[in-house]
Amino acid sequence: MRRFLQLILLRPVTWMANKFSSSPQRDKVHLALDNLLEEITSNPGKHGEPISFDPASDKWIVFSDQHKGAKDGADDFMGCEKNYLAALDHYYQQGFRFISLGDNEELWENTVAAVRKKNQASFKKEKLFLHRNSFFKIFGNHDLFWGNDPLAPWQLKRIFGTELRILEGLILHTRVNDQEINIFLTHGHQGDAQSDGNWFSKWFVSNVWGPLQSYLRINPNTPACNEALKTAHNSIMYGWSAAKKSLILITGHTHQPVFESLTHLERLLKQLALARERADATEEKALLHEIARRRTRGHQDSYESLEKLRPSYFNTGCCCFSDGDITGIEIADGMIRLIKWTSQGNTSVRMVLEQRSLEDLASQLSA
């Protein structure tokens, strides 16, 4: 019976969940990002802080949207936990600093006590970064509790064994070849009418979607390299970042990986346009095959617009994909990388999906 209900209810239930969890409004999103950036810049402290770093020696890993749950049928993180733990082991050993960019815990569907009890292994790994003063925890909409509940500091101390400051954003500042670059990091839910503190969305997820998802055992998070163009929310956040000079915006929230303002499909489309310009029939054929394999339709008009995009917006993706993969953003060795951790047999393997030097980005974004 469960299998039958999965088949008939997957699409309508997922559509309802998406409808009630995201409704971005361009002006509100842009205003919220403007206000947060200004607050962190002019009044560092409560909402966040600027941090200077050396791109040649300092190393950062950014993961978001783990949605750690209660190890039940509604727990999207459960299937990704193995890769997440392996990734944290790697980054700790390599001396990375860790930014957890919001929605780390699924507190719309679960109590803090349940999440704490069922995720001891993950908290233990995160604690290692904290004890080395290399852990930065930013709240999102699904774990807004950490940012606004008076009991949050007490609960965090129970989990991590020490006090932990919760932020809304960070600005990583550096210079590359005398060119300034600011990397602004925040979860990305700000200004989203359905996500930014909306009581009905929280009620729907807690009382309708959560129990139904638990029974049906549905994970709606499609694999990282899917067939989608940017979501409306990602496009709105790109528009904000593109208007800024010498600034990179990194968010989570949408669960859709974006690198240099492009999703995986959009990068394929851009490569196809370039292959056609070069009259490279072999590459064109290969790209058309790959695009067709992803079952895309009606994107032929996108080529020109993709050529004009500024490489100003990045999205971590998430740590709760239905195939067990996790994605994140690395900043290390003078590079910024979109990485994926995936299972190959019993081993978790790191893969670099895209990378670009900060020097190149600084040059393009200063124009």
Sequence and secondary structure as in RCSB ss.txt:
>XXXX:A:sequence
MRRFLQLILLRPVTWMANKFSSSPQRDKVHLALDNLLEEITSNPGKHGEPISFDPASDKWIVFSDQHKGAKDGAD
DFMGCEKNYLAALDHYYQQGFRFISLGDNEELWENTVAAVRKKNQASFKKEKLFLHRNSFFKIFGNHDLFWGNDP
LAPWQLKRIFGTELRILEGLILHTRVNDQEINIFLTHGHQGDAQSDGNWFSKWFVSNVWGPLQSYLRINPNTPAC
NEALKTAHNSIMYGWSAAKKSLILITGHTHQPVFESLTHLERLLKQLALARERADATEEKALLHEIARRRTRGHQ
DSYESLEKLRPSYFNTGCCCFSDGDITGIEIADGMIRLIKWTSQGNTSVRMVLEQRSLEDLASQLSA
>XXXX:A:secstr
 HHHHHHHHHHHHHHHHHHHH  B HHHHHHHHHHHHHHHHHS SSSEEEEE  TTT  EEEE    B  SSTT 
SSGGGHHHHHHHHHHHHHTT EEEE S  B TTTS HHHHHHHTHHHHHHHHHHHHTT EEEE  STTTHHHH T
THHHHHHHHHSS   EESEEEEEEEETTEEEEEEEE S TTBTTTSS HHHHHHIIIIIHHHHHHHT      SS
 S    HHHHHHHHHHHTSSSEEEEE SS   BBTTB HHHHHHHHHHHHHHTT HHHHHHHHHHHHHTT  S G
GGHHHHHT  S EEE   S  TTS EEEEEEETTEEEEEEEEEETTEEEEEEEEEEEHHHHHHHHT 
